[in-house]
């Protein structure tokens, strides 16, 4: 059996999520099992330099950075696909509730195909929740969604939203 373990806690020592994930791994791992381990605190991976077409950059247009990024992405996807069991340890940090009262936030969110506030849009409600948690209750969203369907219209709509912003 292949087990894929991902730890995401910023704490190396004293992390409860890491300790519990290790106990779980020790419980389910059998002799001969393979464990692939990823620590996001060590290997925080950022995807950068992409165009509006997302992950579809013609090979002839790829820079060396793109090629390295795609190689790593392919490796990570392969590791996940080949795994039988996935363990993800993730802490919830919640010690700063209400820290940012009387603030206003603007979220500028873009997407290639996902319609904002649709059932596939997990980002917008999550960001609003996090901002509310920290005390920011005035959250306004500027969206350029579904750009792959009509890029110009998406940009025009977002620019119109910006034009109609009131900072009151």
DSSP file (Angstrom, degrees, kcal/mol; ACC not computed):
  #  RESIDUE AA STRUCTURE BP1 BP2  ACC     N-H-->O    O-->H-N    N-H-->O    O-->H-N    TCO  KAPPA ALPHA  PHI   PSI    X-CA   Y-CA   Z-CA
    1    1 A X              0   0    0      0, 0.0    33,-2.3     0, 0.0     2,-0.5   0.000 360.0 360.0 360.0 141.2    0.0    0.0    0.0
    2    2 A X  E     -a   34   0A   0     31,-0.2    82,-2.5    80,-0.2    83,-1.9  -0.909 360.0-165.1-104.5 128.1    1.2    3.5   -0.8
    3    3 A X  E     -ab  35  85A   0     31,-3.3    33,-3.1    -2,-0.5     2,-0.6  -0.953   4.5-159.5-115.8 128.6    0.4    6.2    1.8
    4    4 A X  E     -ab  36  86A   0     81,-2.9    83,-3.2    -2,-0.5     2,-0.5  -0.933  11.5-170.0-109.0 115.3    0.7    9.9    1.0
    5    5 A X  E     -ab  37  87A   0     31,-3.1    33,-2.9    -2,-0.6     2,-0.5  -0.922   6.3-174.3-113.1 129.6    1.1   12.1    4.0
    6    6 A X  E     -ab  38  88A   0     81,-3.1    83,-2.9    -2,-0.5     2,-0.4  -0.980   3.6-168.0-122.5 118.9    0.9   15.9    3.9
    7    7 A X  E     +ab  39  89A   0     31,-2.5    33,-2.8    -2,-0.5    34,-0.4  -0.887  10.4 173.1-102.6 137.4    1.6   18.0    7.0
    8    8 A X        +     0   0    0     81,-1.4    82,-0.1    -2,-0.4     2,-0.1   0.397  32.8 122.1-125.5   2.2    0.7   21.7    6.8
    9    9 A X        -     0   0    0     80,-0.2    32,-0.2     1,-0.1     6,-0.1  -0.418  56.6-143.2 -68.8 140.2    1.3   23.0   10.3
   10   10 A X  S    S+     0   0    0     -2,-0.1     2,-0.5    30,-0.1    -1,-0.1   0.686  82.3  86.0 -72.8 -18.0    3.7   25.9   10.5
   11   11 A X        -     0   0    0      1,-0.2     7,-0.1     3,-0.0    -2,-0.1  -0.715  52.2-177.8 -87.7 129.6    4.9   24.4   13.8
   12   12 A X  S    S+     0   0    0     -2,-0.5     2,-0.4     1,-0.2     3,-0.4   0.881  76.6  40.0 -85.8 -47.4    7.6   21.8   13.6
   13   13 A X  S    S+     0   0    0      1,-0.2    -1,-0.2     5,-0.0     3,-0.1  -0.837 121.7  16.8-104.6 139.5    7.7   21.1   17.4
   14   14 A X  S    S+     0   0    0     -2,-0.4     2,-0.7     1,-0.3    -1,-0.2   0.615  79.7 149.3  81.0  12.3    4.6   20.9   19.5
   15   15 A X     >  -     0   0    0     -3,-0.4     4,-2.0     1,-0.2    -1,-0.3  -0.705  31.6-165.7 -82.8 117.4    2.2   20.5   16.6
   16   16 A X  H  > S+     0   0    0     -2,-0.7     4,-2.8     2,-0.2     5,-0.3   0.899  88.9  53.0 -68.3 -40.8   -0.8   18.5   17.6
   17   17 A X  H  > S+     0   0    0      1,-0.2     4,-2.2     2,-0.2    -1,-0.2   0.909 110.9  47.1 -63.9 -40.2   -1.9   17.9   14.0
   18   18 A X  H  > S+     0   0    0      2,-0.2     4,-2.2     1,-0.2    -1,-0.2   0.927 113.1  49.2 -63.7 -44.5    1.5   16.6   13.1
   19   19 A X  H  X S+     0   0    0     -4,-2.0     4,-2.1     1,-0.2    -2,-0.2   0.912 113.2  45.8 -63.4 -43.6    1.6   14.3   16.2
   20   20 A X  H  X S+     0   0    0     -4,-2.8     4,-2.5     2,-0.2    -1,-0.2   0.886 111.3  52.1 -68.6 -38.0   -1.8   12.9   15.5
   21   21 A X  H  X S+     0   0    0     -4,-2.2     4,-2.8    -5,-0.3    -1,-0.2   0.898 109.3  50.8 -63.3 -38.7   -1.1   12.4   11.8
   22   22 A X  H  X S+     0   0    0     -4,-2.2     4,-2.8     2,-0.2    -2,-0.2   0.911 109.5  49.9 -64.5 -42.3    2.0   10.5   12.8
   23   23 A X  H  X S+     0   0    0     -4,-2.1     4,-1.9     2,-0.2    -2,-0.2   0.915 111.9  48.8 -61.4 -42.5    0.0    8.3   15.3
   24   24 A X  H  X S+     0   0    0     -4,-2.5     4,-2.4     2,-0.2     5,-0.3   0.934 111.4  49.3 -62.2 -46.2   -2.5    7.6   12.5
   25   25 A X  H  X S+     0   0    0     -4,-2.8     4,-2.6     1,-0.2    -2,-0.2   0.936 110.8  49.8 -58.5 -47.1    0.3    6.7   10.1
   26   26 A X  H  < S+     0   0    0     -4,-2.8    -1,-0.2     1,-0.2    -2,-0.2   0.852 111.5  50.8 -60.3 -34.4    1.9    4.4   12.6
   27   27 A X  H  < S+     0   0    0     -4,-1.9    -1,-0.2    -5,-0.2    -2,-0.2   0.906 119.6  31.9 -70.2 -43.1   -1.5    2.7   13.2
   28   28 A X  H  < S+     0   0    0     -4,-2.4     2,-0.2    -5,-0.1    -2,-0.2   0.714  94.3 100.2 -93.2 -20.0   -2.3    2.0    9.5
   29   29 A X     <  -     0   0    0     -4,-2.6     2,-0.3    -5,-0.3     3,-0.0  -0.467  52.9-167.1 -72.8 133.7    1.2    1.5    8.1
   30   30 A X    >   -     0   0    0     -2,-0.2     3,-2.4   -29,-0.1    -2,-0.1  -0.803  37.7 -78.6-113.7 158.1    2.1   -2.2    7.6
   31   31 A X  T 3  S+     0   0    0     -2,-0.3     3,-0.1     1,-0.3    -1,-0.1  -0.314 120.8  25.7 -55.0 134.9    5.6   -3.6    6.9
   32   32 A X  T 3  S+     0   0    0      1,-0.4    -1,-0.3    -3,-0.0     2,-0.1   0.246  89.7 131.3  93.3 -13.1    6.4   -3.1    3.2
   33   33 A X    <   -     0   0    0     -3,-2.4     2,-0.4   -31,-0.1    -1,-0.4  -0.423  53.2-132.7 -70.3 148.9    4.1   -0.1    2.8
   34   34 A X  E     -a    2   0A   0    -33,-2.3   -31,-3.3    -3,-0.1     2,-0.5  -0.882  16.4-159.8-104.1 134.3    5.6    2.9    1.0
   35   35 A X  E     -a    3   0A   0     -2,-0.4     2,-0.6   -33,-0.2   -31,-0.2  -0.962   5.1-165.3-116.1 125.7    5.1    6.4    2.6
   36   36 A X  E     -a    4   0A   0    -33,-3.1   -31,-3.1    -2,-0.5     2,-0.5  -0.953  16.9-162.0-106.3 124.0    5.5    9.5    0.5
   37   37 A X  E     -a    5   0A   0     -2,-0.6     2,-0.4   -33,-0.2   -31,-0.2  -0.908  13.6-178.7-116.6 131.5    5.8   12.5    2.9
   38   38 A X  E     -a    6   0A   0    -33,-2.9   -31,-2.5    -2,-0.5     2,-0.6  -0.997   9.0-164.2-127.3 130.4    5.3   16.2    2.0
   39   39 A X  E >>  -a    7   0A   0     -2,-0.4     4,-2.8   -33,-0.2     3,-1.0  -0.941   4.4-163.4-114.0 108.4    5.7   19.0    4.5
   40   40 A X  T 34 S+     0   0    0    -33,-2.8     4,-0.4    -2,-0.6   -32,-0.2   0.739  89.0  63.0 -67.0 -21.4    4.1   22.2    3.2
   41   41 A X  T 34 S+     0   0    0    -34,-0.4    -1,-0.3   -32,-0.2     3,-0.2   0.842 115.7  31.6 -69.6 -31.8    6.1   24.2    5.7
   42   42 A X  T <4 S+     0   0    0     -3,-1.0    -2,-0.2     1,-0.1    -1,-0.2   0.794 130.9  35.4 -88.7 -33.3    9.3   23.1    4.0
   43   43 A X  S  < S+     0   0    0     -4,-2.8    -2,-0.2     2,-0.1    -1,-0.1  -0.136  71.4 169.1-118.4  36.3    8.0   22.8    0.5
   44   44 A X        -     0   0    0     -4,-0.4     2,-0.6    -3,-0.2    -3,-0.1  -0.316  23.7-154.6 -55.8 118.5    5.4   25.6    0.2
   45   45 A X        -     0   0    0     -2,-0.1     2,-0.5     2,-0.0    -1,-0.1  -0.860  12.9-170.6-106.6 123.4    4.8   25.5   -3.4
   46   46 A X        -     0   0    0     -2,-0.6     2,-0.7     2,-0.0    -2,-0.0  -0.938  15.0-145.8-113.6 133.9    3.6   28.6   -5.2
   47   47 A X        +     0   0    0     -2,-0.5     2,-0.3     2,-0.0     3,-0.1  -0.871  35.3 164.2 -95.7 119.7    2.4   28.6   -8.8
   48   48 A X        +     0   0    0     -2,-0.7    21,-0.1     1,-0.1    -2,-0.0  -0.905  41.4  38.5-135.7 162.5    3.4   31.9  -10.4
   49   49 A X  S    S+     0   0    0     -2,-0.3     2,-0.2     1,-0.2    -1,-0.1   0.706  73.2 147.6  76.1  20.7    3.7   33.4  -13.8
   50   50 A X        -     0   0    0     -3,-0.1    -1,-0.2     1,-0.1     5,-0.1  -0.551  40.1-131.5 -88.0 155.7    0.7   31.8  -15.3
   51   51 A X  B >   -C   54   0B   0      3,-0.6     3,-1.9    -2,-0.2     5,-0.1  -0.326  39.0 -86.4 -92.9-179.3   -1.5   33.4  -17.9
   52   52 A X  T 3  S+     0   0    0      1,-0.3     3,-0.1    -2,-0.1    96,-0.1   0.662 123.1  71.8 -63.5 -13.5   -5.3   33.8  -18.0
   53   53 A X  T >  S-     0   0    0      1,-0.3     3,-1.4     3,-0.1    -1,-0.3   0.350  94.5-147.8 -84.4   8.4   -5.3   30.3  -19.6
   54   54 A X  B <   -C   51   0B   0     -3,-1.9    -3,-0.6     1,-0.3    -1,-0.3  -0.430  68.8  -4.4  68.3-126.9   -4.3   28.8  -16.3
   55   55 A X  T 3  S+     0   0    0     -2,-0.2     2,-1.0     1,-0.1    -1,-0.3   0.323 109.8  97.4 -87.5   8.9   -2.2   25.7  -16.6
   56   56 A X    <   +     0   0    0     -3,-1.4     2,-0.5    -5,-0.1    -1,-0.1  -0.725  42.0 150.2-103.4  86.0   -2.4   25.6  -20.4
   57   57 A X        -     0   0    0     -2,-1.0     5,-0.1     9,-0.0    -2,-0.0  -0.972  51.0-113.5-115.8 121.6    0.7   27.2  -21.7
   58   58 A X    >>  -     0   0    0     -2,-0.5     3,-1.6     1,-0.1     4,-0.6  -0.203  24.4-121.5 -52.5 141.1    2.0   25.9  -25.1
   59   59 A X  G >4 S+     0   0    0      1,-0.3     3,-1.1     2,-0.2    -1,-0.1   0.856 113.1  56.6 -56.0 -37.0    5.3   24.1  -24.7
   60   60 A X  G 34 S+     0   0    0      1,-0.2    -1,-0.3     0, 0.0    -2,-0.1   0.747 108.9  47.7 -67.3 -22.2    6.9   26.5  -27.1
   61   61 A X  G <4 S+     0   0    0     -3,-1.6     2,-0.3     2,-0.0    -1,-0.2   0.438  87.6 112.2 -96.6  -1.5    5.8   29.5  -24.9
   62   62 A X    <<  -     0   0    0     -3,-1.1     2,-0.1    -4,-0.6    -3,-0.0  -0.536  56.8-145.7 -78.7 135.3    7.0   27.9  -21.6
   63   63 A X     >  -     0   0    0     -2,-0.3     4,-2.4     1,-0.1     5,-0.1  -0.349  35.3 -98.7 -82.4 174.3    9.9   29.5  -19.8
   64   64 A X  H  > S+     0   0    0      1,-0.2     4,-2.3     2,-0.2     5,-0.2   0.880 127.6  54.3 -62.2 -37.0   12.4   27.4  -17.8
   65   65 A X  H  > S+     0   0    0      2,-0.2     4,-2.6     1,-0.2    -1,-0.2   0.920 107.7  49.5 -62.0 -43.7   10.4   28.3  -14.7
   66   66 A X  H  > S+     0   0    0      1,-0.2     4,-3.1     2,-0.2     5,-0.3   0.935 109.9  51.1 -59.5 -46.0    7.2   27.1  -16.3
   67   67 A X  H  X S+     0   0    0     -4,-2.4     4,-2.3     1,-0.2    -1,-0.2   0.910 111.6  46.7 -60.4 -42.9    8.9   23.8  -17.3
   68   68 A X  H  X S+     0   0    0     -4,-2.3     4,-2.5     2,-0.2    -1,-0.2   0.912 113.3  49.9 -63.6 -42.3   10.1   23.3  -13.7
   69   69 A X  H  X S+     0   0    0     -4,-2.6     4,-2.9     1,-0.2    -2,-0.2   0.926 112.4  46.0 -63.6 -45.1    6.7   24.1  -12.3
   70   70 A X  H  X S+     0   0    0     -4,-3.1     4,-2.9     2,-0.2    -1,-0.2   0.888 111.4  53.0 -65.2 -38.2    4.9   21.7  -14.7
   71   71 A X  H  X S+     0   0    0     -4,-2.3     4,-2.1    -5,-0.3    -2,-0.2   0.934 113.2  43.3 -61.4 -46.3    7.5   19.0  -13.9
   72   72 A X  H  X S+     0   0    0     -4,-2.5     4,-2.6     2,-0.2    -2,-0.2   0.921 113.7  51.3 -65.0 -44.1    6.9   19.4  -10.2
   73   73 A X  H  X S+     0   0    0     -4,-2.9     4,-2.5     1,-0.2     5,-0.2   0.927 110.6  48.5 -58.8 -46.2    3.1   19.6  -10.7
   74   74 A X  H  X S+     0   0    0     -4,-2.9     4,-2.4     1,-0.2    -1,-0.2   0.894 111.1  51.2 -61.3 -40.3    3.2   16.4  -12.7
   75   75 A X  H  X S+     0   0    0     -4,-2.1     4,-2.4    -5,-0.2    -2,-0.2   0.929 111.6  46.6 -63.0 -45.7    5.3   14.7  -10.1
   76   76 A X  H  X S+     0   0    0     -4,-2.6     4,-2.3     2,-0.2    -2,-0.2   0.900 113.0  48.7 -65.3 -41.6    2.9   15.7   -7.3
   77   77 A X  H  X S+     0   0    0     -4,-2.5     4,-2.8    -5,-0.2    -1,-0.2   0.911 111.4  50.7 -64.2 -41.6   -0.2   14.6   -9.2
   78   78 A X  H  X S+     0   0    0     -4,-2.4     4,-2.3    -5,-0.2    -2,-0.2   0.915 109.0  51.3 -61.7 -43.4    1.5   11.3  -10.0
   79   79 A X  H  X S+     0   0    0     -4,-2.4     4,-0.7     1,-0.2    -2,-0.2   0.928 112.8  45.6 -60.0 -45.0    2.3   10.7   -6.4
   80   80 A X  H >< S+     0   0    0     -4,-2.3     3,-1.0     1,-0.2    -2,-0.2   0.932 112.5  50.0 -63.3 -46.2   -1.3   11.4   -5.4
   81   81 A X  H 3< S+     0   0    0     -4,-2.8    -1,-0.2     1,-0.3    -2,-0.2   0.863 111.4  48.9 -61.9 -36.2   -2.8    9.2   -8.2
   82   82 A X  H 3< S+     0   0    0     -4,-2.3    -1,-0.3    -5,-0.2     2,-0.2   0.564  93.2  99.1 -82.1  -8.2   -0.5    6.3   -7.2
   83   83 A X    <<  -     0   0    0     -3,-1.0   -80,-0.2    -4,-0.7     3,-0.1  -0.541  53.4-164.6 -83.2 145.1   -1.4    6.5   -3.5
   84   84 A X  S    S+     0   0    0    -82,-2.5     2,-0.4     1,-0.3   -81,-0.2   0.766  80.2  27.3 -92.4 -32.7   -3.9    4.3   -1.9
   85   85 A X  E     -b    3   0A   0    -83,-1.9   -81,-2.9     2,-0.0     2,-0.5  -0.988  67.0-159.1-133.7 139.3   -4.4    6.3    1.3
   86   86 A X  E     -b    4   0A   0     -2,-0.4     2,-0.5   -83,-0.2   -81,-0.2  -0.983   3.6-168.3-122.0 127.7   -3.9   10.1    1.8
   87   87 A X  E     -b    5   0A   0    -83,-3.2   -81,-3.1    -2,-0.5     2,-0.5  -0.971   6.4-177.0-113.5 124.2   -3.3   11.6    5.2
   88   88 A X  E     -b    6   0A   0     -2,-0.5     2,-0.5   -83,-0.2   -81,-0.2  -0.979   7.8-163.7-122.2 119.8   -3.6   15.4    5.5
   89   89 A X  E     +b    7   0A   0    -83,-2.9   -81,-1.4    -2,-0.5     2,-0.4  -0.903  17.7 167.1-103.6 128.7   -2.9   17.1    8.8
   90   90 A X        -     0   0    0     -2,-0.5     2,-0.2   -83,-0.1    -2,-0.1  -0.941  21.2-150.6-145.4 116.9   -4.1   20.7    9.0
   91   91 A X        -     0   0    0     -2,-0.4     2,-0.6     1,-0.0   -76,-0.0  -0.501  13.6-135.1 -81.1 155.4   -4.5   22.9   12.1
   92   92 A X        -     0   0    0     -2,-0.2     2,-0.6   -83,-0.0   -83,-0.0  -0.964  16.3-153.1-107.0 118.2   -7.1   25.6   12.4
   93   93 A X        +     0   0    0     -2,-0.6     3,-0.1     1,-0.1    -2,-0.0  -0.815  29.9 154.8 -91.9 121.6   -5.5   28.7   13.8
   94   94 A X        +     0   0    0     -2,-0.6     3,-0.4     1,-0.1    -1,-0.1  -0.101  29.4 109.5-142.1  41.8   -8.1   30.7   15.6
   95   95 A X  S    S+     0   0    0      1,-0.2    -1,-0.1     0, 0.0    -2,-0.0   0.473  71.9  61.2 -98.2  -1.9   -6.6   32.9   18.2
   96   96 A X    >   +     0   0    0     -3,-0.1     3,-1.7     4,-0.0     4,-0.2   0.001  64.9 158.8-118.1  29.7   -7.2   36.3   16.6
   97   97 A X  T 3  S+     0   0    0     -3,-0.4    37,-0.3     1,-0.3    36,-0.1  -0.274  72.0   7.3 -57.7 132.8  -10.9   36.5   16.3
   98   98 A X  T >  S+     0   0    0     35,-2.3     3,-0.6    34,-0.2    -1,-0.3   0.634  85.8 133.7  74.6  14.7  -12.2   40.1   16.0
   99   99 A X  T <   +     0   0    0     -3,-1.7     2,-0.4     1,-0.2    36,-0.2   0.795  66.9  48.0 -68.0 -30.3   -8.8   41.6   15.6
  100  100 A X  T >  S+     0   0    0     34,-4.4     3,-0.5    -4,-0.2    -1,-0.2  -0.437  74.5 165.5-116.0  57.9   -9.6   43.8   12.6
  101  101 A X  T <   +     0   0    0     -3,-0.6    35,-0.1    -2,-0.4     3,-0.1  -0.303  59.9  25.1 -70.4 156.2  -12.8   45.6   13.5
  102  102 A X  T 3  S+     0   0    0     33,-0.4     2,-0.3     1,-0.2    -1,-0.2   0.831  92.6 123.8  60.6  38.0  -14.0   48.7   11.5
  103  103 A X    <   -     0   0    0     -3,-0.5    35,-0.9    32,-0.3     2,-0.4  -0.841  50.4-143.9-120.2 161.1  -12.2   47.8    8.3
  104  104 A X  E     -d  138   0C   0     -2,-0.3     2,-0.4    33,-0.1    35,-0.2  -0.984  14.7-162.0-124.5 139.5  -13.4   47.3    4.8
  105  105 A X  E     -d  139   0C   0     33,-2.9    35,-2.6    -2,-0.4     2,-0.5  -0.943   7.6-156.2-123.1 144.0  -12.0   44.7    2.4
  106  106 A X  E     -d  140   0C   0     -2,-0.4     2,-0.6    33,-0.2    35,-0.2  -0.980   8.2-158.3-115.4 126.6  -12.2   44.3   -1.3
  107  107 A X  E     -d  141   0C   0     33,-2.9    35,-3.5    -2,-0.5     2,-0.7  -0.926   1.2-164.0-103.6 122.7  -11.7   40.9   -2.9
  108  108 A X  E     +d  142   0C   0     -2,-0.6     2,-0.5    33,-0.2    35,-0.2  -0.919  19.6 179.7-105.6 107.7  -10.7   40.9   -6.5
  109  109 A X  E     -d  143   0C   0     33,-2.6    35,-2.4    -2,-0.7     2,-0.3  -0.928   9.1-176.1-119.5 130.5  -11.4   37.4   -7.7
  110  110 A X  E     +d  144   0C   0     -2,-0.5     2,-0.3    33,-0.2    35,-0.2  -0.885   2.6 178.6-120.7 153.3  -10.8   36.0  -11.2
  111  111 A X        -     0   0    0     33,-1.9    36,-2.8    -2,-0.3    37,-0.2  -0.993  29.4-142.7-152.2 150.9  -11.6   32.7  -12.7
  112  112 A X  S    S-     0   0    0     -2,-0.3    36,-3.1    34,-0.2    37,-0.6   0.922  97.0 -12.7 -76.5 -46.6  -11.2   30.9  -16.0
  113  113 A X  S    S+     0   0    0     33,-0.2     2,-0.3    34,-0.2    32,-0.1   0.601 103.6 103.7-131.0 -22.6  -14.5   28.9  -15.9
  114  114 A X        -     0   0    0      6,-0.1    32,-0.9     1,-0.1     2,-0.5  -0.494  63.1-135.4 -73.7 131.0  -15.9   29.0  -12.4
  115  115 A X    >   -     0   0    0     -2,-0.3     3,-1.7    30,-0.2     6,-0.3  -0.738  30.3-112.0 -81.8 126.8  -18.9   31.3  -11.8
  116  116 A X  T 3  S+     0   0    0     -2,-0.5     3,-0.1     1,-0.3    -1,-0.1  -0.322 100.4  17.1 -60.9 142.6  -18.5   33.2   -8.6
  117  117 A X  T 3  S+     0   0    0      1,-0.2    -1,-0.3     4,-0.1     2,-0.1   0.601  98.5 126.5  67.5  14.9  -21.0   32.2   -5.9
  118  118 A X  S X  S-     0   0    0     -3,-1.7     3,-1.3     1,-0.1    -1,-0.2  -0.390  82.6 -95.0 -87.5 175.8  -21.8   29.0   -7.8
  119  119 A X  T 3  S+     0   0    0      1,-0.3    -1,-0.1    -2,-0.1    -3,-0.1   0.714 126.7  54.5 -66.2 -18.5  -21.6   25.6   -6.1
  120  120 A X  T 3  S+     0   0    0     -5,-0.2     2,-1.2     1,-0.1    -1,-0.3   0.566  84.8  94.9 -89.0  -9.5  -18.0   25.2   -7.5
  121  121 A X    <   +     0   0    0     -3,-1.3     4,-0.4    -6,-0.3    -1,-0.1  -0.701  35.8 151.4 -88.3  96.7  -16.9   28.5   -5.9
  122  122 A X     >  +     0   0    0     -2,-1.2     4,-1.4     2,-0.1    -1,-0.2   0.694  63.4  65.8 -92.7 -23.5  -15.3   27.6   -2.6
  123  123 A X  H  > S+     0   0    0     -3,-0.2     4,-3.0     2,-0.2     5,-0.3   0.939  95.5  51.7 -68.5 -49.7  -12.8   30.5   -2.6
  124  124 A X  H  > S+     0   0    0      1,-0.2     4,-2.4     2,-0.2     5,-0.2   0.934 113.1  42.4 -59.9 -51.6  -15.2   33.4   -2.2
  125  125 A X  H  > S+     0   0    0     -4,-0.4     4,-2.4     1,-0.2    -1,-0.2   0.878 115.1  52.2 -63.7 -33.8  -17.2   32.2    0.8
  126  126 A X  H  X S+     0   0    0     -4,-1.4     4,-2.6     2,-0.2    -2,-0.2   0.942 110.6  46.4 -65.6 -46.9  -14.0   31.0    2.4
  127  127 A X  H  X S+     0   0    0     -4,-3.0     4,-2.6     1,-0.2     5,-0.2   0.907 113.0  50.0 -62.5 -41.3  -12.3   34.3    2.1
  128  128 A X  H  X S+     0   0    0     -4,-2.4     4,-2.8    -5,-0.3    -1,-0.2   0.921 111.0  50.1 -61.8 -43.0  -15.4   36.2    3.3
  129  129 A X  H  X S+     0   0    0     -4,-2.4     4,-2.8    -5,-0.2    -2,-0.2   0.940 111.5  47.5 -59.5 -48.6  -15.6   33.8    6.3
  130  130 A X  H  X S+     0   0    0     -4,-2.6     4,-1.9     2,-0.2    -2,-0.2   0.925 113.4  47.5 -61.7 -45.7  -11.9   34.4    7.2
  131  131 A X  H  <>S+     0   0    0     -4,-2.6     5,-2.6     1,-0.2     4,-0.2   0.922 113.2  48.4 -63.1 -42.9  -12.2   38.1    6.9
  132  132 A X  H ><5S+     0   0    0     -4,-2.8     3,-1.7     3,-0.2    -2,-0.2   0.905 107.5  56.6 -60.9 -41.4  -15.4   38.1    9.0
  133  133 A X  H 3<5S+     0   0    0     -4,-2.8   -35,-2.3     1,-0.3    -1,-0.2   0.885 106.3  49.5 -57.2 -40.4  -13.7   35.9   11.6
  134  134 A X  T 3<5S-     0   0    0     -4,-1.9   -34,-4.4   -37,-0.3    -1,-0.3   0.457 129.7 -97.3 -81.0   0.3  -10.9   38.5   11.9
  135  135 A X  T < 5S+     0   0    0     -3,-1.7     2,-1.0    -4,-0.2   -33,-0.4   0.379  82.9 131.3 104.4  -4.0  -13.6   41.2   12.4
  136  136 A X      < +     0   0    0     -5,-2.6    -1,-0.2    -6,-0.2    -2,-0.1  -0.730  20.0 163.6 -86.2 104.8  -13.8   42.6    8.8
  137  137 A X        +     0   0    0     -2,-1.0     2,-1.0   -34,-0.4    -1,-0.2   0.693  54.9  76.8 -96.7 -21.8  -17.5   42.7    8.2
  138  138 A X  E     +d  104   0C   0    -35,-0.9   -33,-2.9    -7,-0.1     2,-0.5  -0.785  61.1 162.0 -93.2 100.0  -17.6   45.0    5.2
  139  139 A X  E     -d  105   0C   0     -2,-1.0     2,-0.4   -35,-0.2   -33,-0.2  -0.977  16.3-172.7-124.4 122.6  -16.5   42.8    2.3
  140  140 A X  E     -d  106   0C   0    -35,-2.6   -33,-2.9    -2,-0.5     2,-0.5  -0.943  12.4-146.3-117.0 138.0  -17.1   43.7   -1.3
  141  141 A X  E     -d  107   0C   0     -2,-0.4     2,-0.5   -35,-0.2   -33,-0.2  -0.888   9.8-169.1-109.4 128.0  -16.3   41.4   -4.2
  142  142 A X  E     -d  108   0C   0    -35,-3.5   -33,-2.6    -2,-0.5     2,-0.4  -0.971  22.7-167.5-109.0 123.0  -15.1   42.5   -7.6
  143  143 A X  E     +d  109   0C   0     -2,-0.5     2,-0.3   -35,-0.2   -33,-0.2  -0.923  34.6 178.4-124.7 138.9  -15.2   39.6   -9.9
  144  144 A X  E     +d  110   0C   0    -35,-2.4   -33,-1.9    -2,-0.4     3,-0.4  -0.756  38.1 166.4-123.5  80.0  -13.9   38.8  -13.4
  145  145 A X        +     0   0    0     -2,-0.3   -30,-0.2   -35,-0.2   -33,-0.1  -0.557  48.8  23.9-100.5 163.6  -15.2   35.2  -13.5
  146  146 A X    >>  +     0   0    0    -32,-0.9     4,-1.5    -2,-0.2     3,-1.2   0.854  66.8 159.6  54.4  41.9  -15.6   32.8  -16.4
  147  147 A X  T 34  +     0   0    0    -36,-2.8     4,-0.4    -3,-0.4   -35,-0.2   0.789  66.4  63.6 -63.6 -28.1  -12.9   34.6  -18.4
  148  148 A X  T 34 S+     0   0    0    -36,-3.1    -1,-0.3   -37,-0.2     3,-0.2   0.776 104.8  47.6 -68.0 -23.6  -12.3   31.5  -20.6
  149  149 A X  T <4 S-     0   0    0     -3,-1.2    -2,-0.2   -37,-0.6    -1,-0.2   0.890 139.5  -6.7 -83.3 -42.1  -15.9   31.9  -21.9
  150  150 A X     X  -     0   0    0     -4,-1.5     4,-2.3     1,-0.1    -1,-0.2  -0.598  65.2-179.9-156.7  86.2  -15.8   35.6  -22.7
  151  151 A X  H  > S+     0   0    0     -4,-0.4     4,-2.4     1,-0.2     5,-0.2   0.912  82.4  49.7 -58.3 -49.5  -12.6   37.4  -21.5
  152  152 A X  H  > S+     0   0    0      1,-0.2     4,-2.6     2,-0.2    -1,-0.2   0.906 112.2  47.7 -60.7 -43.2  -13.5   40.9  -22.7
  153  153 A X  H  > S+     0   0    0      2,-0.2     4,-2.8     1,-0.2    -1,-0.2   0.912 110.5  52.3 -64.4 -42.7  -16.9   40.8  -21.1
  154  154 A X  H  X S+     0   0    0     -4,-2.3     4,-2.1     1,-0.2    -2,-0.2   0.914 112.6  45.0 -59.5 -43.7  -15.5   39.5  -17.8
  155  155 A X  H  X S+     0   0    0     -4,-2.4     4,-2.7     2,-0.2    -2,-0.2   0.914 112.6  50.9 -68.4 -43.2  -13.0   42.3  -17.7
  156  156 A X  H  X S+     0   0    0     -4,-2.6     4,-2.3    -5,-0.2    -2,-0.2   0.927 111.1  49.2 -58.8 -45.1  -15.6   45.0  -18.7
  157  157 A X  H  X S+     0   0    0     -4,-2.8     4,-2.2     2,-0.2    -1,-0.2   0.914 112.1  47.7 -61.3 -43.8  -17.9   43.7  -15.9
  158  158 A X  H  X S+     0   0    0     -4,-2.1     4,-2.2     1,-0.2    -1,-0.2   0.908 111.4  50.3 -65.1 -41.6  -15.0   43.9  -13.3
  159  159 A X  H  X S+     0   0    0     -4,-2.7     4,-2.3     1,-0.2    -1,-0.2   0.874 109.8  51.3 -64.8 -36.1  -14.0   47.3  -14.4
  160  160 A X  H  X S+     0   0    0     -4,-2.3     4,-1.7     2,-0.2    -2,-0.2   0.895 108.3  51.9 -66.4 -39.9  -17.7   48.5  -14.1
  161  161 A X  H  < S+     0   0    0     -4,-2.2    -2,-0.2     1,-0.2    -1,-0.2   0.914 110.7  48.1 -61.3 -42.1  -17.8   47.1  -10.6
  162  162 A X  H >< S+     0   0    0     -4,-2.2     3,-1.5     1,-0.2    -2,-0.2   0.911 108.5  54.3 -64.1 -42.3  -14.6   49.0   -9.7
  163  163 A X  H 3< S+     0   0    0     -4,-2.3    -1,-0.2     1,-0.3    -2,-0.2   0.835 109.1  48.8 -60.5 -33.0  -16.1   52.2  -11.2
  164  164 A X  T 3< S+     0   0    0     -4,-1.7    -1,-0.3    -5,-0.1    -2,-0.2   0.337  83.7 126.3 -91.4   7.0  -19.2   51.8   -9.0
  165  165 A X    <   -     0   0    0     -3,-1.5     2,-0.4    -4,-0.2    -3,-0.1  -0.405  42.4-162.3 -67.9 138.4  -17.2   51.3   -5.8
  166  166 A X        -     0   0    0     -2,-0.1    -2,-0.1     1,-0.1    -3,-0.0  -0.994   9.4-159.5-119.6 128.9  -18.0   53.5   -2.9
  167  167 A X              0   0    0     -2,-0.4    -1,-0.1     1,-0.2    -2,-0.0   0.422 360.0 360.0 -88.6   1.7  -15.4   53.7   -0.1
  168  168 A X              0   0    0      0, 0.0    -1,-0.2     0, 0.0     0, 0.0   0.536 360.0 360.0 -48.9 360.0  -17.9   55.0    2.5
